[in-house]
Amino acid sequence: MNEWLKKTFRISGWLPEYNNQKFRGDLTAGLTTGVMFIPQGMAYAVIAGVPPIYGLYAGVIPLLIYPLLGTSKTLSIGPVAIDMLIVAAGVSLLAEPNTERYITLTILLTMMAGGLQLLMGSMRLGAVFNIFSRPVIAGFTLAAPLIIAASQLNNLLGIELPQTQYVIVIIEEVLRNIDQIHLQTFLWGGVAIILLATIKHIKPIFPASVLILGGSIIISWGISAGNVGIQLVGDIPMGLPSFALPEINFNNMRELLPTALTLALVQFMSVASLGQTFAKRNNYIIDANHELIAIGASNFFGSLFKSIPVSGSFSRSAASDQANVKTPLANVITSAVIIATLLLLTPIFYYLPMPILAAIIIVSALNLIDISEFKFLYTTKRSEGLIAIFTAVCTLLIGIQEGILLGVVASMIHMLYKYSRPNVAELGILPGTRLFKNLERHPEAKPIDGLMILRVDASFSFVNADFFRDYIIEKSRERNKSTHYVIIDGSTINLLDTTAVEQIKAMVGTLKNWDIELYISGLKGPVRDVVNKSGLREYLGEDHYFRDPHEAVSHILKKMDKKDEKSRLDDYKDVTG
């Protein structure tokens, strides 16, 4: 029991060694991220389609749960823009944003995503989330900021726009209603965007969003901005979120399940990648499966206290890292800042203009766009760059969940295509050694007359069995008159399934008709086991298996020399030295 508690509650690993020096680092980091959390939490709640106060509620219980279970010292937990976009895309199909039903469904979604993460983490299924390849993530994170920015044009321009995830629809509506733009609202938002983009270069003591948030509240109160048609945040209830079970309705849960699964996947990818990034930078190790449990528990128990979904925030985690954070306790200090805000400061947010929140969201979203990632993918592997572009276009034109799904499907099709047509290299002997190298890449390597040596650079399975069979037969047919022996270097084969076994047997029969013998060398232990159990060893013949290509070549040359009394083997020994 003690061992289980230690393994589950990772706080037991660092709390006994906690000291004043670590507390000072955590205090600085916690206060810094707490100040950043206030404008970001409120702004991201708006993206999700719920009142701003729910962004602050997400800074209470989840930030107290994560330090008990989490393995990352640096990760700052809270609402994240891209997660909120997924929430809005899924929940808005079932209810109108900012209504009671919408809020209820959002909190239920938080519980469902957390439950899925807890279940998968407990079953150590973190590897399942690798279905999100790097190109899919890159494509989604290019499209998502554009959708987030477009979703805030109503608050930035002061006009009524449809609540939709389709950027084209929003742009069309803006152009159709361009004469309805509220000038004062647009000026507030436009100036805020300019200031947010420029102040960060000055490197002020407080984050630019905090300065603009505070300044705009003071100015709005002083000039009664609400009287000139500028929409304000309005009344925000004071006090901490109360305990309340989300309304459990199986019809709602069924309809929310695809969104919950998408959210759980995206959140884990975010937490795992961010956690690994900061762990490498600070020389410690995180447990990805346990991070899944920690973020799942934060969401699940947070939903009992009106929290919207939370995961790892890059901007706040980076700020925490720069502030010399020492342990996950920094999240508790951030939570204390949010609790103090909820108990003492909520009345002042009444005067916060909505275009200011819109500006904070738009600038934060556009900062997420990483063109260099696209350049890297396209330059390194053009096909992966195209998958990223495909995912981005599908996300923008078809929808968020649909875009992610199509990106995953495209990535899997690409992977299957690569496995079905892998590299097969023809090898030659490297003079002065017993090494065999790819003739195309190593001009100094020499082919051996009468033999063809092929290396299969992949597992040999039903996916590519036909390709291998056809390739080897075609190569043998091309050299039918000069080649009488084919050696497969199986040192790079990690898997051999029953389909591949049958194709090898068929290939042996075809080659025999052309007076060509097949030999196999260098098989790994698990592959040899399949060869033995399937009867392939007996079918091919005991003397057709060797430890490496050198042994196979020596055996074949000796056999050829006996037939015509030539000295091929001696010549080969001279080459190998």
C-alpha positions as CSV (number, residue, x, y, z in Angstrom):
1,M,0.0,0.0,0.0
2,N,2.8,2.4,0.9
3,E,4.6,1.7,-2.4
4,W,1.4,2.3,-4.3
5,L,0.8,5.7,-2.6
6,K,4.4,6.8,-3.3
7,K,4.1,5.7,-6.9
8,T,0.7,7.5,-7.3
9,F,1.2,10.7,-5.3
10,R,4.5,12.0,-6.7
11,I,4.5,14.8,-4.1
12,S,6.0,12.2,-1.8
13,G,9.2,12.2,-3.9
14,W,10.0,15.9,-3.6
15,L,8.1,17.2,-0.5
16,P,10.4,15.6,2.2
17,E,13.4,17.5,0.6
18,Y,11.6,20.8,0.3
19,N,13.4,23.8,1.7
20,N,13.4,27.6,1.9
21,Q,15.6,28.0,-1.3
22,K,13.1,25.9,-3.3
23,F,10.2,27.8,-1.8
24,R,11.7,31.2,-3.0
25,G,11.9,29.9,-6.5
26,D,8.4,28.5,-6.4
27,L,7.0,31.7,-4.9
28,T,8.5,33.9,-7.6
29,A,7.3,31.5,-10.3
30,G,3.8,31.1,-8.8
31,L,3.2,34.8,-8.4
32,T,4.4,35.5,-11.9
33,T,2.2,32.9,-13.5
34,G,-0.7,33.9,-11.2
35,V,-0.6,37.4,-12.6
36,M,-0.5,36.1,-16.1
37,F,-3.3,33.6,-15.4
38,I,-5.9,36.2,-14.6
39,P,-6.2,37.9,-18.1
40,Q,-5.4,34.6,-19.9
41,G,-8.0,32.6,-18.0
42,M,-10.7,35.1,-18.5
43,A,-9.8,35.5,-22.2
44,Y,-9.7,31.7,-22.9
45,A,-13.0,31.2,-21.2
46,V,-14.5,33.6,-23.8
47,I,-13.0,31.4,-26.6
48,A,-14.8,28.4,-25.0
49,G,-18.1,30.2,-25.0
50,V,-18.6,30.5,-21.2
51,P,-18.5,33.6,-19.0
52,P,-14.9,34.9,-18.1
53,I,-15.3,33.9,-14.4
54,Y,-15.1,30.2,-15.4
55,G,-11.6,30.8,-16.6
56,L,-10.7,31.9,-13.1
57,Y,-12.6,28.9,-11.6
58,A,-10.2,26.7,-13.6
59,G,-7.3,28.2,-11.6
60,V,-8.5,26.8,-8.2
61,I,-9.0,23.0,-7.8
62,P,-7.0,21.8,-10.8
63,L,-3.9,23.7,-9.7
64,L,-4.2,22.1,-6.2
65,I,-4.6,18.6,-7.7
66,Y,-1.8,18.6,-10.2
67,P,1.1,19.0,-7.7
68,L,0.0,15.9,-5.8
69,L,0.3,13.7,-8.9
70,G,2.4,15.5,-11.6
71,T,6.0,14.6,-12.5
72,S,6.9,17.9,-14.2
73,K,8.5,20.6,-12.0
74,T,7.9,23.3,-14.6
75,L,4.5,22.8,-16.1
76,S,2.0,25.6,-15.3
77,I,-1.6,24.2,-15.4
78,G,-4.7,26.1,-16.6
79,P,-6.9,26.9,-19.6
80,V,-5.2,26.8,-23.0
81,A,-6.5,28.6,-26.2
82,I,-6.4,25.6,-28.5
83,D,-8.3,23.4,-25.9
84,M,-10.9,26.0,-25.6
85,L,-11.4,26.1,-29.4
86,I,-12.1,22.3,-29.3
87,V,-14.6,22.9,-26.5
88,A,-16.4,25.6,-28.4
89,A,-16.5,23.5,-31.6
90,G,-18.0,20.5,-29.9
91,V,-20.4,22.1,-27.3
92,S,-21.7,24.8,-29.7
93,L,-23.3,22.0,-31.8
94,L,-25.6,21.2,-28.8
95,A,-26.3,24.6,-27.1
96,E,-26.0,28.3,-27.5
97,P,-22.8,29.8,-26.0
98,N,-23.1,31.6,-22.6
99,T,-26.4,29.8,-21.8
100,E,-26.9,27.7,-18.7
101,R,-27.2,24.5,-20.8
102,Y,-23.9,25.4,-22.6
103,I,-22.1,25.9,-19.3
104,T,-23.5,22.6,-18.0
105,L,-22.3,20.7,-21.1
106,T,-18.9,22.3,-20.9
107,I,-18.4,21.2,-17.3
108,L,-19.7,17.7,-18.2
109,L,-17.2,17.6,-21.1
110,T,-14.4,18.6,-18.6
111,M,-15.3,15.6,-16.4
112,M,-15.5,13.2,-19.4
113,A,-12.1,14.3,-20.8
114,G,-10.6,13.9,-17.3
115,G,-12.2,10.5,-16.9
116,L,-10.8,9.3,-20.2
117,Q,-7.4,10.5,-19.4
118,L,-7.5,8.8,-15.9
119,L,-8.6,5.6,-17.5
120,M,-5.9,5.6,-20.2
121,G,-3.2,6.7,-17.9
122,S,-4.1,4.0,-15.4
123,M,-3.9,1.4,-18.2
124,R,-0.6,2.9,-19.4
125,L,-2.0,3.7,-22.8
126,G,0.0,6.9,-23.3
127,A,1.5,5.4,-26.5
128,V,-2.0,5.4,-28.0
129,F,-1.7,9.1,-28.3
130,N,1.1,8.8,-30.8
131,I,-1.5,8.6,-33.5
132,F,-1.0,12.4,-33.6
133,S,2.1,12.6,-35.7
134,R,4.2,15.8,-35.9
135,P,2.7,16.9,-39.2
136,V,-0.8,16.6,-37.9
137,I,0.0,18.6,-34.8
138,A,1.8,21.2,-37.0
139,G,-1.2,21.5,-39.3
140,F,-3.7,21.8,-36.5
141,T,-1.7,24.4,-34.6
142,L,-1.5,26.5,-37.8
143,A,-5.2,26.4,-38.4
144,A,-6.3,26.7,-34.8
145,P,-4.9,30.2,-34.1
146,L,-6.6,31.6,-37.2
147,I,-10.0,30.1,-36.1
148,I,-9.4,31.5,-32.6
149,A,-8.6,35.0,-33.9
150,A,-11.6,34.9,-36.3
151,S,-13.9,33.9,-33.4
152,Q,-13.1,37.1,-31.6
153,L,-13.9,39.5,-34.4
154,N,-17.4,40.1,-33.0
155,N,-15.9,41.4,-29.8
156,L,-13.1,43.3,-31.6
157,L,-15.5,45.1,-34.1
158,G,-18.6,45.4,-32.0
159,I,-20.9,43.6,-34.4
160,E,-23.1,40.5,-34.3
161,L,-21.4,37.5,-36.0
162,P,-22.4,33.8,-36.1
163,Q,-20.9,31.5,-33.5
164,T,-19.0,29.2,-35.8
165,Q,-15.7,27.5,-36.3
166,Y,-15.6,28.3,-40.0
167,V,-13.3,31.2,-40.7
168,I,-14.7,31.8,-44.2
169,V,-18.2,32.2,-42.9
170,I,-17.0,34.7,-40.3
171,I,-15.1,36.7,-42.9
172,E,-18.1,36.8,-45.2
173,E,-20.3,38.1,-42.4
174,V,-17.7,40.8,-41.5
175,L,-17.6,42.0,-45.1
176,R,-21.4,41.9,-45.3
177,N,-21.7,44.0,-42.1
178,I,-18.7,46.2,-42.5
179,D,-20.8,49.3,-42.3
180,Q,-22.1,48.2,-38.9
181,I,-18.6,48.2,-37.2
182,H,-18.7,50.1,-33.9
183,L,-15.8,52.5,-34.3
184,Q,-15.1,53.1,-30.6
185,T,-15.0,49.3,-29.9
186,F,-12.6,48.8,-32.8
187,L,-10.4,51.6,-31.6
188,W,-10.1,50.1,-28.1
189,G,-9.3,46.7,-29.6
190,G,-7.0,48.0,-32.3
191,V,-4.9,50.1,-29.9
192,A,-4.7,47.1,-27.5
193,I,-3.4,44.9,-30.2
194,I,-0.7,47.4,-31.2
195,L,0.3,47.8,-27.5
196,L,0.4,44.1,-26.9
197,A,2.6,43.6,-30.0
198,T,5.0,46.4,-29.0
199,I,5.2,46.4,-25.2
200,K,6.6,42.9,-25.0
201,H,9.8,44.1,-26.8
202,I,10.4,46.6,-24.0
203,K,10.4,43.7,-21.5
204,P,8.3,45.3,-18.7
205,I,8.3,44.0,-15.1
206,F,4.6,42.8,-15.5
207,P,3.3,41.0,-18.6
208,A,1.9,43.3,-21.3
209,S,-1.5,41.7,-21.0
210,V,-1.7,42.5,-17.3
211,L,-0.7,46.1,-17.9
212,I,-3.2,46.6,-20.6
213,L,-5.9,44.8,-18.6
214,G,-5.4,47.0,-15.6
215,G,-5.0,50.2,-17.6
216,S,-8.1,49.6,-19.7
217,I,-10.2,48.9,-16.5
218,I,-9.1,52.2,-15.0
219,I,-9.8,54.2,-18.3
220,S,-13.1,52.4,-18.9
221,W,-14.2,53.3,-15.3
222,G,-13.0,56.9,-15.6
223,I,-14.8,57.6,-18.9
224,S,-17.8,55.3,-18.4
225,A,-17.0,53.4,-21.6
226,G,-20.2,51.4,-21.3
227,N,-22.2,54.6,-22.0
228,V,-20.8,54.9,-25.5
229,G,-21.7,51.4,-26.6
230,I,-18.6,49.5,-25.7
231,Q,-19.5,46.1,-24.3
232,L,-18.1,45.5,-20.8
233,V,-17.6,42.1,-19.0
234,G,-20.2,43.2,-16.5
235,D,-21.1,41.6,-13.2
236,I,-18.8,38.8,-12.1
237,P,-19.9,36.8,-9.0
238,M,-17.5,37.1,-6.0
239,G,-16.4,34.0,-4.1
240,L,-15.0,30.6,-4.7
241,P,-16.7,28.0,-7.0
242,S,-19.0,25.7,-5.0
243,F,-19.1,21.9,-5.2
244,A,-21.6,20.7,-7.7
245,L,-21.9,17.4,-9.6
246,P,-22.2,18.0,-13.3
247,E,-25.6,17.0,-14.7
248,I,-25.1,13.4,-15.9
249,N,-27.2,12.8,-19.0
250,F,-26.3,9.8,-21.1
251,N,-27.6,11.4,-24.3
252,N,-25.4,14.4,-23.7
253,M,-22.5,12.2,-22.9
254,R,-22.9,10.2,-26.1
255,E,-23.0,13.4,-28.2
256,L,-20.0,14.9,-26.3
257,L,-17.9,11.7,-26.5
258,P,-16.1,12.5,-29.8
259,T,-15.2,16.0,-28.5
260,A,-14.1,14.5,-25.1
261,L,-11.8,12.0,-26.9
262,T,-10.3,14.7,-29.2
263,L,-9.8,17.0,-26.2
264,A,-8.2,14.2,-24.1
265,L,-5.8,13.4,-26.9
266,V,-4.8,17.0,-27.7
267,Q,-4.3,17.9,-24.0
268,F,-2.1,14.9,-23.4
269,M,0.0,15.6,-26.5
270,S,0.4,19.2,-25.2
271,V,1.3,18.2,-21.6
272,A,3.6,15.4,-22.7
273,S,5.5,17.5,-25.3
274,L,5.8,20.5,-23.0
275,G,6.8,18.4,-20.0
276,Q,9.5,16.7,-22.1
277,T,10.8,20.0,-23.4
278,F,11.3,21.5,-20.0
279,A,12.5,18.3,-18.4
280,K,15.3,18.0,-21.0
281,R,16.2,21.7,-20.4
282,N,16.4,21.2,-16.6
283,N,17.8,17.7,-16.5
284,Y,15.0,15.7,-15.0
285,I,12.7,12.9,-16.2
286,I,8.9,12.9,-16.5
287,D,6.6,9.9,-16.7
288,A,4.2,10.5,-19.6
289,N,1.6,8.0,-18.4
290,H,1.6,9.6,-15.0
291,E,1.2,13.0,-16.6
292,L,-1.9,11.7,-18.2
293,I,-3.2,10.6,-14.8
294,A,-2.3,14.0,-13.3
295,I,-4.0,16.1,-15.9
296,G,-7.0,13.7,-16.0
297,A,-7.4,14.0,-12.2
298,S,-7.1,17.8,-12.5
299,N,-9.9,17.9,-15.1
300,F,-12.1,15.4,-13.4
301,F,-12.0,16.8,-9.9
302,G,-11.9,20.4,-11.2
303,S,-15.2,19.8,-13.0
304,L,-16.8,19.1,-9.5
305,F,-16.0,22.8,-8.8
306,K,-17.1,24.4,-12.1
307,S,-13.8,24.2,-13.8
308,I,-13.4,24.2,-17.6
309,P,-10.7,22.0,-19.2
310,V,-7.1,22.6,-18.2
311,S,-3.7,21.4,-19.5
312,G,-0.2,22.8,-19.8
313,S,0.2,26.4,-20.9
314,F,3.4,27.0,-22.9
315,S,3.6,30.8,-22.2
316,R,3.0,30.4,-18.4
317,S,5.3,27.4,-18.2
318,A,8.1,29.3,-20.0
319,A,7.6,32.2,-17.6
320,S,7.7,29.8,-14.7
321,D,10.9,28.3,-16.0
322,Q,12.5,31.7,-16.3
323,A,11.4,32.5,-12.8
324,N,13.5,29.6,-11.6
325,V,10.7,27.3,-10.5
326,K,11.8,24.3,-8.4
327,T,8.7,22.1,-7.9
328,P,5.1,21.7,-8.9
329,L,4.2,23.6,-5.7
330,A,4.4,26.8,-7.9
331,N,0.9,25.8,-9.2
332,V,-0.4,26.0,-5.6
333,I,0.9,29.5,-5.3
334,T,-0.7,30.4,-8.6
335,S,-4.0,29.0,-7.3
336,A,-3.6,31.2,-4.2
337,V,-3.4,34.3,-6.4
338,I,-6.6,33.2,-8.3
339,I,-8.4,32.5,-5.0
340,A,-7.4,35.9,-3.7
341,T,-8.7,37.5,-6.9
342,L,-12.0,35.6,-6.7
343,L,-12.5,36.7,-3.1
344,L,-11.4,40.3,-3.3
345,L,-11.0,41.6,-6.9
346,T,-13.9,40.4,-9.1
347,P,-15.9,43.7,-8.8
348,I,-13.2,45.6,-10.6
349,F,-13.5,43.4,-13.7
350,Y,-17.0,44.8,-14.2
351,Y,-15.4,47.7,-16.2
352,L,-13.2,45.5,-18.4
353,P,-14.0,46.2,-22.1
354,M,-14.7,43.0,-24.2
355,P,-12.5,44.4,-27.1
356,I,-9.5,44.3,-24.7
357,L,-10.1,40.6,-24.0
358,A,-10.6,40.0,-27.7
359,A,-7.2,41.7,-28.4
360,I,-5.4,39.6,-25.8
361,I,-6.9,36.4,-27.4
362,I,-6.0,37.5,-30.9
363,V,-2.4,38.4,-30.1
364,S,-2.0,35.2,-28.0
365,A,-3.4,33.1,-30.8
366,L,-1.3,34.6,-33.6
367,N,1.8,34.1,-31.5
368,L,1.1,30.3,-31.7
369,I,1.7,30.2,-35.4
370,D,5.0,28.6,-36.2
371,I,5.9,28.9,-39.9
372,S,9.4,27.5,-39.2
373,E,7.9,24.2,-38.2
374,F,6.3,24.0,-41.7
375,K,9.6,24.9,-43.4
376,F,11.4,22.2,-41.4
377,L,8.8,19.5,-42.2
378,Y,8.7,20.4,-45.9
379,T,12.5,20.7,-46.3
380,T,13.2,17.5,-44.3
381,K,10.4,15.3,-45.7
382,R,8.2,16.9,-48.3
383,S,5.4,14.3,-47.8
384,E,5.2,15.3,-44.1
385,G,5.0,18.9,-45.0
386,L,2.1,18.2,-47.4
387,I,0.3,16.3,-44.6
388,A,0.7,19.3,-42.3
389,I,-0.8,21.6,-45.1
390,F,-3.6,19.1,-45.7
391,T,-4.5,19.0,-42.0
392,A,-4.5,22.8,-41.8
393,V,-6.7,23.3,-44.8
394,C,-9.1,20.6,-43.7
395,T,-9.3,22.1,-40.2
396,L,-10.1,25.5,-41.7
397,L,-12.6,24.4,-44.3
398,I,-14.3,21.3,-42.8
399,G,-14.0,21.7,-39.1
400,I,-11.7,21.2,-36.1
401,Q,-12.5,17.6,-35.2
402,E,-12.9,16.6,-38.8
403,G,-9.6,18.3,-39.7
404,I,-7.7,16.4,-37.0
405,L,-9.3,13.1,-38.0
406,L,-8.5,13.6,-41.7
407,G,-5.0,14.5,-40.8
408,V,-4.6,11.4,-38.7
409,V,-6.0,9.3,-41.5
410,A,-3.7,10.9,-44.1
411,S,-0.7,10.3,-41.7
412,M,-1.6,6.6,-41.3
413,I,-2.1,6.2,-45.1
414,H,1.3,7.8,-45.6
415,M,2.8,5.4,-43.0
416,L,1.2,2.3,-44.6
417,Y,2.4,3.4,-48.0
418,K,6.0,3.8,-46.7
419,Y,5.8,0.3,-45.0
420,S,4.3,-1.2,-48.2
421,R,7.1,0.1,-50.4
422,P,10.2,0.1,-48.2
423,N,13.8,0.4,-49.3
424,V,15.5,-2.7,-50.6
425,A,19.2,-2.2,-51.2
426,E,21.5,-4.3,-53.4
427,L,24.8,-4.9,-51.5
428,G,28.4,-5.3,-52.5
429,I,31.5,-6.2,-50.5
430,L,33.6,-3.4,-49.1
431,P,37.2,-4.2,-50.1
432,G,39.5,-5.0,-47.2
433,T,36.6,-5.9,-44.9
434,R,33.8,-8.4,-44.5
435,L,31.2,-5.7,-44.6
436,F,28.5,-5.4,-47.3
437,K,27.2,-2.0,-48.3
438,N,24.6,-0.4,-50.5
439,L,26.1,-0.3,-54.0
440,E,24.2,3.0,-54.8
441,R,25.6,4.8,-51.8
442,H,29.0,3.2,-51.7
443,P,30.6,3.2,-55.2
444,E,33.7,1.6,-53.6
445,A,31.7,-1.5,-52.8
446,K,32.1,-4.4,-55.3
447,P,29.3,-6.7,-56.6
448,I,30.1,-10.4,-56.6
449,D,29.6,-12.2,-60.0
450,G,26.8,-14.7,-60.0
451,L,25.3,-13.5,-56.7
452,M,22.8,-10.9,-55.9
453,I,22.7,-9.8,-52.2
454,L,19.6,-7.8,-51.1
455,R,19.0,-6.1,-47.8
456,V,15.4,-5.6,-46.7
457,D,15.1,-2.3,-44.7
458,A,11.8,-3.1,-43.0
459,S,9.8,-5.7,-41.2
460,F,8.5,-8.4,-43.6
461,S,4.7,-8.5,-43.1
462,F,1.4,-8.7,-45.0
463,V,1.7,-4.9,-45.6
464,N,4.7,-5.3,-47.9
465,A,5.0,-9.1,-48.6
466,D,3.7,-8.7,-52.2
467,F,6.1,-5.9,-52.8
468,F,9.2,-7.8,-51.6
469,R,8.2,-10.9,-53.6
470,D,7.7,-8.9,-56.8
471,Y,10.8,-6.8,-56.3
472,I,13.1,-9.8,-55.7
473,I,11.5,-11.8,-58.6
474,E,11.8,-8.8,-60.9
475,K,15.4,-8.2,-60.0
476,S,16.2,-11.9,-60.5
477,R,14.5,-11.9,-63.8
478,E,16.5,-8.9,-65.0
479,R,19.7,-10.8,-64.2
480,N,18.5,-14.3,-65.0
481,K,21.5,-15.2,-67.2
482,S,24.2,-13.9,-64.9
483,T,22.7,-14.6,-61.4
484,H,22.1,-18.0,-59.9
485,Y,22.0,-17.2,-56.2
486,V,20.1,-14.6,-54.3
487,I,21.0,-13.8,-50.6
488,I,18.6,-11.9,-48.4
489,D,20.4,-10.0,-45.6
490,G,17.7,-10.2,-42.9
491,S,19.6,-8.3,-40.3
492,T,17.2,-5.3,-40.5
493,I,14.1,-7.4,-40.5
494,N,12.4,-7.1,-37.1
495,L,9.1,-8.9,-37.8
496,L,8.1,-11.8,-40.0
497,D,4.4,-12.7,-40.2
498,T,2.6,-15.7,-41.7
499,T,1.7,-13.8,-45.0
500,A,5.4,-13.1,-45.5
501,V,6.3,-16.7,-44.9
502,E,3.9,-17.8,-47.6
503,Q,5.2,-15.2,-50.0
504,I,8.8,-16.4,-49.4
505,K,7.7,-20.0,-50.1
506,A,6.1,-18.8,-53.4
507,M,9.2,-16.8,-54.3
508,V,11.4,-19.9,-53.7
509,G,9.4,-21.9,-56.2
510,T,9.4,-19.1,-58.9
511,L,13.2,-18.7,-58.5
512,K,13.8,-22.4,-58.8
513,N,12.1,-22.4,-62.2
514,W,14.8,-19.9,-63.3
515,D,17.6,-22.0,-61.8
516,I,18.1,-19.5,-59.0
517,E,18.6,-20.5,-55.3
518,L,17.5,-18.3,-52.4
519,Y,19.6,-18.0,-49.2
520,I,18.9,-16.0,-46.0
521,S,21.4,-14.6,-43.6
522,G,21.5,-12.5,-40.4
523,L,18.1,-13.2,-39.0
524,K,17.3,-11.9,-35.5
525,G,16.2,-14.3,-32.8
526,P,12.4,-13.6,-32.9
527,V,12.4,-13.8,-36.7
528,R,14.3,-17.1,-36.6
529,D,11.7,-18.4,-34.2
530,V,9.0,-17.7,-36.8
531,V,11.1,-19.3,-39.5
532,N,11.5,-22.5,-37.4
533,K,7.9,-22.8,-36.2
534,S,6.4,-22.1,-39.7
535,G,8.4,-24.9,-41.4
536,L,10.1,-22.4,-43.7
537,R,13.6,-23.6,-42.5
538,E,12.9,-27.1,-43.7
539,Y,11.2,-25.9,-46.9
540,L,14.2,-23.8,-47.9
541,G,16.8,-26.3,-46.6
542,E,19.0,-26.2,-43.5
543,D,22.1,-25.2,-45.6
544,H,20.4,-22.1,-46.8
545,Y,20.6,-20.1,-43.6
546,F,23.7,-18.3,-42.3
547,R,24.7,-15.9,-39.6
548,D,25.8,-13.1,-41.9
549,P,26.2,-12.4,-45.7
550,H,29.9,-13.2,-45.5
551,E,29.3,-16.8,-44.4
552,A,26.6,-17.2,-47.1
553,V,28.8,-15.8,-49.8
554,S,31.7,-18.0,-48.7
555,H,29.5,-21.1,-48.8
556,I,28.0,-20.3,-52.2
557,L,31.4,-19.5,-53.8
558,K,32.8,-22.8,-52.5
559,K,29.8,-24.6,-54.0
560,M,30.3,-22.9,-57.3
561,D,34.1,-23.7,-57.3
562,K,33.3,-27.4,-56.9
563,K,31.2,-27.3,-60.0
564,D,33.7,-25.8,-62.4
565,E,37.0,-26.0,-60.5
566,K,37.5,-22.3,-60.5
567,S,38.9,-20.2,-57.6
568,R,36.2,-17.7,-56.8
569,L,36.5,-18.2,-53.1
570,D,40.2,-17.5,-53.1
571,D,39.6,-14.3,-55.1
572,Y,36.9,-13.3,-52.6
573,K,39.3,-13.9,-49.7
574,D,41.8,-11.6,-51.4
575,V,39.2,-8.8,-51.7
576,T,38.1,-9.2,-48.0
577,G,41.7,-9.3,-46.8
